[in-house]
Amino acid sequence: MTTTTQELAIAATGLRKSYGGKTVLDGIDIRVPAGTVFSLLGPNGAGKTTAVNILSTLLSADGGQARIAGHDLVAEAQAVRAAIGVTGQFSAVDGLITGEENMLLMADLHHLSKHEGRRVAGGLLERFDLVEAAKKPAATYSGGMKRRLDIAMTLVGDPRIIFLDEPTTGLDPRSRHNMWQIIRELVTGGVTVFLTTQYLEEADQLADRIGVLNGGKLVAEGSAEELKRLIPGGHVRLRFSDPVAYQSAASALREASRDDEALTLQIPSDGSQRELRAILDWLDAAGVEADELSVHTPDLDDVFFALTGSGPVLAQSARSSQSTEKETAR
């Protein structure tokens, strides 16, 4: 079924932006269905933050058009702002006042009554596990606590769409995983999330669809699994314990790489369901039983480096560039 404009939280076409003689966005199209996570990946300086700033009305595009939450980005900018929340790379938290005072200040900016502001602030402080720290100056908060407070402040206006621009930069692994859980809960509640990140694992874990931005263009877009299948190097490995079965399989599968010592065969494959079914059907028809079938696909590190030509700029990624291994015992 084709997704219509009405079902899209974000629908952008031909977005362009240049600074001086440098083109940052060169006519990119972005479509994000409501209630999903879209992640924008790219090297440093690729234009990820520029895209966020344009789509959140903080910056004017040089060309193109967009609708956010059904509203025209330019003609209905105020309605767009009312429907969205934005958390940037750098915290908007005021460290000189308490967490609670930060929340109440945000409630005032959204023109909530004093009673309603305290109700909303209290509920969000509880939701983000900040009640005990609410009366303390935000400057005393850890990095993870400041990030939670930042997102809590963003939610005061009950936005339908949230732009998270590298929300976990600088956080330790535990705080990063806590933030992932918060993002999952937001989406479960119907919120649409537009995420930029330096962590490939983050996009792999969270995003329904991923766009790779390079040289001002979206050079690829799809689910994590779809993107991984774009890169060569995937294969299916068959392991046998019976030498006779191994020799029978090796004789028939002449394109497979052999490891006679380990009794394993490696068959080039994109890991698609169609190819796996063909291999399984062949084994059944030949009466050959493999003790183990393993599917190996490139990971997002491989995809990113192949599509952008970048070196390991995402050194803090928790993923290595080794193949992801998904094993299904046969």
N, C-alpha and C positions, 0 to 999 in steps of 0.2 A: 504494500500500500504506500502510495506517495504521501509524504508529509506536506500538508498545506501550510500556507503562511499563518493561518489562524492557530495551528498547533505548534508553531515555532515561538520559543521565547526570544530568540535572537535570529534575525534574518538580515544579513548584510550582503550587499552586492557591489563589487568593483571599488572597494575602499582604497583610496590613494592618499599618501602623505609624503611630502619631501621637506627636507631641511636644507636650504641652500641648493647645492647641486646634487645632494645625496637623496636618492629615493629610498624611503624606509618601508613603505607599503605600496606595492605595485599592482593595484587592482585585485585585492583578495576578496573571496566570497566565503562567508561563514554562516552556517545554519545550525542552530542548536535547539533540538526539541525540548519542550517544557518538561521539567522534572528529571533532567539528566545532567551529567557532568561532562563538559567539553574542556579538554586540556590543550593549551597552545604551547608547543615546544619550539625551541630554536636557540642558536648560539647567543651569547651575550651581545647585545646591540642589534639583534635581528628585527626588533620592532614589536616585541610582545607587549611591552608596557604602553607603547604608542597605540596599539590596537585597543587595549583596555581603556585608555584615556579617551579615545574617540567614541567607543561604544557606551561609555558612561557619561558622555556630554562634557568631559573636562577639557577636550581638545577638538577643534574643528578639522574635519577631513578636507583635503584638497579636491576630492572627487568621490563619487559613489553615493550610495544611499543605504539606509538601514532602518529597520523597525525593531524596537525593543519593547517586549510585552504588548505588542500590537500597536504601539505608538510610533509615529514618524520621529526619527532621531533629531531632526532639525526643527520641523514645524511644531512638534509637541514635546519640546525638550523638558518642560516642567513636569509633564505627565510621566516621562521616562524617569526623571529623577525620583519621583514619588514611588516608582515601582522597583527601584534597584537599591542595592547597598554595595559599597566599595571598601575593600581592605587592601591597602597598598603594601609595598615592600617594607616601608618604614611605618612603625606604629604611630597611630594618631592619638595615643593615650597621653594625657597630661600627667607627668610624673609628680607635679607639685601638689596635686589634690588626690583625694582617696579614690579607690575604685568606684565606690558608690556615687561620689560626686561627679566622676566622669560620666557615669550612666545617667544621672539626673540632668547633667548639662545637655547630653544628647537628647533626652526626652523634651527638654525645653526647646531645642532646635527643631523638633518635630511638632511643636505646639501642642503637646499633651498637657492636660490639666495636672496640677500638682498631685492630686490623688492618683490619677491614672499613671502618671510618670513613676511614682513610687511603686505602684503595683507591677508595672512592666519591668522596671529596674530590678526589683526584688526577685521576680520570677526568673529573669535571665541570669542574675548573679547565682541563684541556686542551680539553675540548669548547667552553668559552666563551672560549678564547684568553686565559687569565689566568695561564698558567704563569710567564711572566717576571716578573709583578707579584706573584706569590703570597707572597713573603717581605717585601713592602713594606707599611707601614701603609695601611689602606684609606682613611684621610683624604687620602692623596696621589693617589688614583684620580680620573680624570675622571668626569663625570656618566654617560657611557655605560658606563664600566667598573664603576661602582658598581651600575648597573642590571643589568648582566650577572651580577655577583656576587650580587646580590639574588635573581635568578631561579635561579642555580645553587644557592644555599642552599635555595630552595624545593623544588628537585628532589632533595635528599638523601633524602627519604623516599619517592621514587619514586611521586608522586601520580598518580592516574588523571584527576583533574580539577584544573585550575589557575584560580584567580580572579586576574585581572590588573586592578587598579583604577588606571586612567590610568598605565600603565607607562612611557610615553614623554614624560610631561610634563616640560618643561624641557630635553629633549635637542635637540641640533642635528640638522639633517636627515640627516646621514650616520649618526649613532648611532641615529636613529629607524628608518632603513631597515635597519640591522643588526639591530635588535630585531625588526622584522617578519620577517626571515629566520629568526631563532631561533624565533619563534612558529610559522611554517610548518613548521619541522623537528619541533617538538614534536607538532603535529597529525599529521604524516606518521607519527610514531612511535606514534600511537594515543591521545594525550592529548586530552582535551576542554578547551577554553579558553573561559572566560566573561570577556569583555573590556569594560571601560568605558573610554571615551576622549573627549577633547575635540577630536580630530582627525577630521573627517569622512572625509578621504582614507584614514585608517587603517582605519576600518570598511569602507569600500568595497573596499580592497585585501585585507583579511583575513577578513571575516566571511562565513560561509555564510548566516546569518540575522541580521537587525538588528531590535531593538525600540526604539521611540521613546517615551520616558517624559516625560510632561508633566502637571502638576497631579495627580500621584499615580496616574495611569492610563497604561497602555500604549495610546497613541493610534494606533499602527500597528505592524505586524510583517510581515516578509517578507525576501526576498533584496534586495540593493541594486537590482537591475533592477526587481523588482516594486514597490518603494517609489517609484522614479523615475517609474513609469508612473501613479502616483496623482496626479501634479501636472500640470495643463494646461500647454501650451506646446510639447509635442513636435510634431515635424513631419518630413516627408520632403521633401527637396529634389531635384529633377530638373534636371540641367544639360544643355543641348543645344549642339551646334556647328552643326547644320543648322537655319537659320531656318524652313524648311518643316515639318520635324518638330516644331519648337517650336510653331508656330502650330497644327498639327493637335492636339497634346497640349493646348494652352491652350484650344482651342475645346471639346474634350470634357470636360476637367476644370475645369468652371466654378467649383468651390469652391476652386480653387487660387489663391494669390496670385501675380501675375505680376511679373517683372522683365525687361521687354523688352530693356533694354540688355545685361544679362548673359545673356539667354536661359535663365532659370531659372524653375521653378515650385516653389512651396512648398505642400505639402498637409498639413493638420492630421492628426496621427497619434499614437497612443500607442506606436508603434514595435514593436507586437506582430508575431509571425511571420505571423499571419493577415492583418493589414493589408498587410504588405509583399508577401505572396504575391498578394494581390488586385491591387495596383498593378502588379506584374511581369506577372501574367496579362493585365491590360488592355493593357499596352504590347505584349505579344506578339500579342494578338488584333488590335490596331489596326495592327500592322506598324510601330510607332513605336519608334525606338531612342534611348534617352537615353545620353549619353556618360558620365554619372556619376550615381549614386544615393547620396544621403547621408542617414543617419538621425540626427536630432538629438533628444536626450532631456534633460530636466532632470537636474541632478546632485543629490547628497545635500545640498548647501547649500540648494538650492531646497526640497527635501523638508523639511529640518529647520525652516527658517524658516516654511514654510507650515503645518506641523503644530503647531508650538509657539508661533508668534507672536512669536518671539524676534528681537531685533536681532542684529547680527554679533558675538555673544559669543564665537564661535570664531575670533577674528581671526587666530590663529596657524595656522589651517588652510592647508595648501599649495594647497587647491583654491580657485578663484574661484567666484562664483555664475553664471558664464556656462555656457551649455549644453555638455554633453559631446557631442563630435562623433565619430560612428563612420562611417567612410566605406567603402563597398564599391564598387569600380570595376565598372562594368557594361560 
